[in-house]
Amino acid sequence: MMTMMKKALLCAFLSALLVFPGCTKKTESGAAGNAAAPVGQVENIVLTVWESTNGPDEFIKQAGEAYTKLHPNVTIKFVNVELGDSHTQIALDGPAGVGPDLFAGPHDTLGELVTNGHILPTANPGVLASQILGACLTATTYGGIQYGYPLSAETYALMYNKKLISENEIPKTWDDMITFAKNFNQTAGTSGKRPFVMDVGNAYYTILFTTGRGNRLFGAGGTDTANTNLNTSAAVSGMQFFQSLRQILNVPSGDLNTSVCDGAFSAGNVAIHISGPWNVKPFTEAGIDLGIAPVPSLPGESTPAATFSGTRVMFVSAYSNHPEEANDFGAFLVTPEMQQLRANITNTLPAIDTPTGNPYAQGFIDQLNYAFPMPSIPPMAKFWDAMNSASANIWNGANIKQELDACNAAIVAR
């Protein structure tokens, strides 16, 4: 009798465990889902990925399909959030529970994302570090810890229209640029066309004029939170030359934004433009006979001016319900096959050392040798508005030292 009662109690206890609503089954991947998967089945997972349009979206869609073939229980869902918006959007949507599992962002937002607890460290960082370019490793490391999965490396360079400028006319120095521009404007058949354009109110590009004599934003390592180095004598001297370019491009800064400059070059009305690999496809599809070369050197220098290098990173959200799967998909995006696919679709440079077959890549790679990673410390968040404003004002004739002093103060203010 006692034995029968014990068996009955044991059966009742086991039955209760099977139906108790607080118990969930852990998936084979080790990530707990929102609901238990039936015994013997793998939980179906949807990973939401934020990315930009015009190429990166198509890459995520195709990469997602390839990943699902390998992992049939995981579906990749693309949602359009542009690269420049993701670091602010995650702060709103992540805590609200409506954010992504992964999102693309520029590496210079890393410090802000880490400090605010929005992203997780990279899984298996040692393995990833052995695969990616050194610049990408530096760009994705903060406080000695690696975050995210590099999608591409990039910098900008001198893009030129071969129908309007010959190879032997490509300026090696900014003084050469002025000489070329003056000759261009006096050449028959160039009416209505410009020798040179760039977005003069965009700090991403104008920073190059502050880099003479080894001067670097936030110091050599990009970590000096007390001084931006934007108002040093080297920076002031470089921005004086920047202001002097108004003699060959006498247009207010408000009429030289990126869309205007891109449009003019795409229409075949500009010989030289400062831009990046993201514009190779639009320009060539517009019929431009495109060439790429390093940017000219600053006065007193013998090598191309230093430009920002950027790393596009796929970050894993700290709010993801599926961090293991998200990390695995992030690592998948860095495999040689996926890096080749992305290079084919977007015409950008891979984050790993692998040939792409892209005839335009070498010009950017040549400039990448003189580029430095955008700092990723939190004060970088204040850099853009402050330096954008200073650049535009200087171009329009403002006092250079005063503008750069104000810019420095705005960035390092506590």
Secondary structure in CASP SS format (residue, H / E / C, confidence):
PFRMAT SS
TARGET T0000
AUTHOR 0000-0000-0000
METHOD secondary structure of the structure
MODEL  1
M C 1.00
M H 1.00
T H 1.00
M H 1.00
M H 1.00
K H 1.00
K H 1.00
A H 1.00
L H 1.00
L H 1.00
C H 1.00
A H 1.00
F H 1.00
L H 1.00
S H 1.00
A H 1.00
L H 1.00
L H 1.00
V H 1.00
F C 1.00
P C 1.00
G C 1.00
C C 1.00
T C 1.00
K C 1.00
K E 1.00
T C 1.00
E C 1.00
S C 1.00
G C 1.00
A C 1.00
A E 1.00
G C 1.00
N C 1.00
A C 1.00
A C 1.00
A C 1.00
P C 1.00
V C 1.00
G C 1.00
Q C 1.00
V C 1.00
E C 1.00
N C 1.00
I E 1.00
V E 1.00
L E 1.00
T E 1.00
V E 1.00
W E 1.00
E E 1.00
S C 1.00
T C 1.00
N C 1.00
G C 1.00
P H 1.00
D H 1.00
E H 1.00
F H 1.00
I H 1.00
K H 1.00
Q H 1.00
A H 1.00
G H 1.00
E H 1.00
A H 1.00
Y H 1.00
T H 1.00
K H 1.00
L H 1.00
H C 1.00
P C 1.00
N C 1.00
V E 1.00
T E 1.00
I E 1.00
K E 1.00
F E 1.00
V E 1.00
N E 1.00
V C 1.00
E C 1.00
L H 1.00
G H 1.00
D H 1.00
S H 1.00
H H 1.00
T H 1.00
Q H 1.00
I H 1.00
A H 1.00
L H 1.00
D H 1.00
G H 1.00
P H 1.00
A H 1.00
G C 1.00
V C 1.00
G C 1.00
P C 1.00
D C 1.00
L E 1.00
F E 1.00
A E 1.00
G E 1.00
P E 1.00
H H 1.00
D H 1.00
T H 1.00
L H 1.00
G H 1.00
E H 1.00
L H 1.00
V H 1.00
T H 1.00
N C 1.00
G C 1.00
H C 1.00
I E 1.00
L C 1.00
P E 1.00
T C 1.00
A C 1.00
N C 1.00
P H 1.00
G H 1.00
V H 1.00
L H 1.00
A H 1.00
S C 1.00
Q C 1.00
I E 1.00
L C 1.00
G H 1.00
A H 1.00
C H 1.00
L H 1.00
T H 1.00
A H 1.00
T C 1.00
T E 1.00
Y E 1.00
G C 1.00
G C 1.00
I E 1.00
Q E 1.00
Y E 1.00
G C 1.00
Y E 1.00
P E 1.00
L E 1.00
S E 1.00
A E 1.00
E E 1.00
T C 1.00
Y C 1.00
A E 1.00
L E 1.00
M E 1.00
Y E 1.00
N E 1.00
K C 1.00
K C 1.00
L C 1.00
I C 1.00
S C 1.00
E H 1.00
N H 1.00
E H 1.00
I C 1.00
P C 1.00
K C 1.00
T E 1.00
W H 1.00
D H 1.00
D H 1.00
M H 1.00
I H 1.00
T H 1.00
F H 1.00
A H 1.00
K H 1.00
N H 1.00
F H 1.00
N H 1.00
Q C 1.00
T C 1.00
A C 1.00
G C 1.00
T C 1.00
S C 1.00
G C 1.00
K C 1.00
R E 1.00
P E 1.00
F E 1.00
V E 1.00
M C 1.00
D C 1.00
V C 1.00
G C 1.00
N C 1.00
A H 1.00
Y H 1.00
Y H 1.00
T H 1.00
I H 1.00
L H 1.00
F H 1.00
T H 1.00
T C 1.00
G H 1.00
R H 1.00
G H 1.00
N C 1.00
R C 1.00
L C 1.00
F C 1.00
G C 1.00
A C 1.00
G C 1.00
G C 1.00
T C 1.00
D C 1.00
T C 1.00
A C 1.00
N C 1.00
T C 1.00
N C 1.00
L C 1.00
N C 1.00
T C 1.00
S H 1.00
A H 1.00
A H 1.00
V H 1.00
S H 1.00
G H 1.00
M H 1.00
Q H 1.00
F H 1.00
F H 1.00
Q H 1.00
S H 1.00
L H 1.00
R H 1.00
Q H 1.00
I C 1.00
L C 1.00
N C 1.00
V C 1.00
P C 1.00
S H 1.00
G H 1.00
D H 1.00
L C 1.00
N C 1.00
T H 1.00
S H 1.00
V H 1.00
C H 1.00
D H 1.00
G H 1.00
A H 1.00
F H 1.00
S H 1.00
A C 1.00
G C 1.00
N C 1.00
V E 1.00
A E 1.00
I E 1.00
H E 1.00
I E 1.00
S E 1.00
G C 1.00
P H 1.00
W H 1.00
N H 1.00
V H 1.00
K H 1.00
P H 1.00
F H 1.00
T H 1.00
E H 1.00
A C 1.00
G C 1.00
I C 1.00
D C 1.00
L E 1.00
G E 1.00
I E 1.00
A E 1.00
P C 1.00
V C 1.00
P C 1.00
S E 1.00
L C 1.00
P C 1.00
G C 1.00
E C 1.00
S C 1.00
T C 1.00
P C 1.00
A C 1.00
A C 1.00
T C 1.00
F E 1.00
S E 1.00
G E 1.00
T E 1.00
R E 1.00
V E 1.00
M E 1.00
F E 1.00
V E 1.00
S E 1.00
A C 1.00
Y C 1.00
S C 1.00
N C 1.00
H C 1.00
P H 1.00
E H 1.00
E H 1.00
A H 1.00
N H 1.00
D H 1.00
F H 1.00
G H 1.00
A H 1.00
F H 1.00
L C 1.00
V C 1.00
T C 1.00
P H 1.00
E H 1.00
M H 1.00
Q H 1.00
Q H 1.00
L H 1.00
R H 1.00
A H 1.00
N H 1.00
I H 1.00
T H 1.00
N C 1.00
T C 1.00
L E 1.00
P E 1.00
A C 1.00
I E 1.00
D C 1.00
T C 1.00
P C 1.00
T C 1.00
G C 1.00
N C 1.00
P C 1.00
Y C 1.00
A H 1.00
Q H 1.00
G H 1.00
F H 1.00
I H 1.00
D H 1.00
Q H 1.00
L H 1.00
N C 1.00
Y C 1.00
A C 1.00
F E 1.00
P E 1.00
M C 1.00
P C 1.00
S C 1.00
I C 1.00
P C 1.00
P C 1.00
M H 1.00
A H 1.00
K H 1.00
F H 1.00
W H 1.00
D H 1.00
A H 1.00
M H 1.00
N H 1.00
S H 1.00
A H 1.00
S H 1.00
A H 1.00
N H 1.00
I H 1.00
W H 1.00
N C 1.00
G C 1.00
A C 1.00
N C 1.00
I H 1.00
K H 1.00
Q H 1.00
E H 1.00
L H 1.00
D H 1.00
A H 1.00
C H 1.00
N H 1.00
A H 1.00
A H 1.00
I H 1.00
V H 1.00
A C 1.00
R C 1.00
END
